[in-house]
């Protein structure tokens, strides 16, 4: 019985240790161009195939947040092909946290879902999908950060990194000061003043 308790303890501790190994500081070496949040998602008429895909997803999985938004998207050309990808905050809670569906702007292929209040974008990469980083707060003293990498034609999330900041002057503040302010990118093809 004692051996069973040791095995159980190691099964609990090993995932916890691996959960904490990826730090935002390591991801901080990336060049972030902009941050987007729900306020960047403008009202748009989504392509029919994207709208149907998301309606089906919500029907199968249920609603996780308090509202579904199938009438808005932020657009940004992630892979440098000239077609802005759709970042759609389709299932959102009351605090700004959303599940964002990511669709290829040229093929309308679903590239994956991002869990975030803020998404930090990196420069476009020709014919490649660049990493993106996500951030959300859990109250005033805790936040979570994850990096999503493209594996083939699908974005997958790495482990979450916890930022704990009981004073408001520590880890969360340093993290946010190292990232660009939320500045909604202009949709591809939009004229700039």
N, C-alpha and C positions, 0 to 999 in steps of 0.2 A: 504494500500500500504506500509506503514511503517513496518508493521508486516512481510510482504513478504521480505523486504530488510534484516531484522534481521534473518529470516530463511535462506535466501540465504547466508548471511555472515557466519552463523554457519555451513552451509553445506560445505563451502569452508574452514573454519578454522579447523574443527574437523579432516578431513583427513590430513591436513598439520601437525597438532600436533601429530597424530598417526604416521605419516611418520617419524618424528624426534625422536621418543621414543627409538628405538633400536640403541644403540651406538656401535661402534667398540670396545670400551673399555670393554663393557660387554662380547662381543664375544672373547675378548683377553684372557679370562681365559681358553680357549681351548689350547691344546697342538698341535701346528702346526709342521708337520714333514718336509714339503717341499713346495716350490712354483713352479708352472709350468706356462709357457707362450707358445706362438706360436712356439718359438724356440725349445721347447721340443718335438713338434709333428714331429716324424720321418716319412719319406715316408714308407708307408706300403700298402699292398694289403688288403683292407678291406673285411671282409666276404660279400658274395653276398647279403645276406638279409639286412645287415646294409647299404650297398651302395645303394640298391634299395629303402630302406626306406628314406634315405636322398635325393636322386634324386627326389622322389615323394614329399617330404616336400618342397623342393626348387621350384618345379614346381607349387605346390598349393599356396604357400605363397609368391613366388617371391624372388628375391635376395634383401637383406637389405643392404649389404655392397658392396664393390667393387670387391670382388673375392670369389669364392667358392672353397673349398679345400676338395675333396673327395678322396684324395690319401695319407693322413697322419693322425696320431693319436699319442697321448701320452698314455702310458699304466701304470696303477698303480692298485695294488690289494687293493681296498677300503674295502672290507668286509672280508678279511683274508681267502678266500677259495682257494687260490693258482692260481686263474685265473685272469689275469690282465684285469681290466675294460678298455674300449676304451673311451678316451676323445678326441673328434674329433672337431677341429676348422673349422666347415663346412661353415660358412658365416662370412667373416671378412671385416672390414673397413680398411682404409689406415693407422691407427694409432696404430694398435695392438689389438684393441677391436674386439672380435669375439663372435659369438654365438657358444657354444660348445655343441655338442650332447654327452650324456653320455649313454653308453651301458654296460650292464652286460657282463663280459668277458666269463662267462660259458654258459649262456642261450641266449645271444645276444638280450635280452629284452631292449627296449629303456626306460631308467630311468628318462629322462627329459633333459632339456636344461639349460645351465648355460650361463650367460652374463658376460664376463670378458675379461680383458687383462691379469690378473694373477689370478690363482686359487690356494688357499692355502688348502693343504690336512691335515687331522688329522690322527692319527694312525688307522690302520685297526681294525675293530671290528668283532669278530667272529659272523657270521650269522646275522649281523646288518649292515646297511648302515650308516656310520658316517657322521656328518655334514661337509660341505665344505664352504669355504668363498671365495668370489670373490671381485676383486678390479679393477677399471679402473680410469684413469685420464680424466678430461675434461679441457684440457689446463694445464697451470703451477700452477694455484692457487686453483683448485677444483678437488676433487676426490670423488668416490662413492664406498661404501662397502656394501655387502649383504651376509647373511648367508643362505645357502640352507640346509634344513633338509629333511630327508626321511620320507614320510608319506605313509606307506605301502611299495609299490615297486616303488614309484615315488618321485623324488626330487622336492620340491617346494621352492620358494624364499620367505624369509621374507621381511620386508620393507628395502628400501635403506637408508643408513646413509650417509649424506653429510659431507665431510671433506673440510673445507675452510681454505686456507693457503696463505694469500697474501704476506707473507714475505719469504716463503720457509724454515722457521725454526720452524714452528708450527705443526699443527695437522697432515698433511700428512707425514712430516718427522718423527714424533713420531710414527705414525702408521706403516710406513715401517720399522723403526728400531725395532719394536716389532714383526715382522714377519720374517720367514727365507728367506734368499736370494733365488732367482730363482735357483733351482738346480734340473735339470731334473732327476726324479727317474729312476732307472734301471728297465726295463721291468721285470715282474716276470719270474723267471727261467734263467735270464741272469747271466753269470758268472761275478764276480767282481774281479778286480786285487788284 
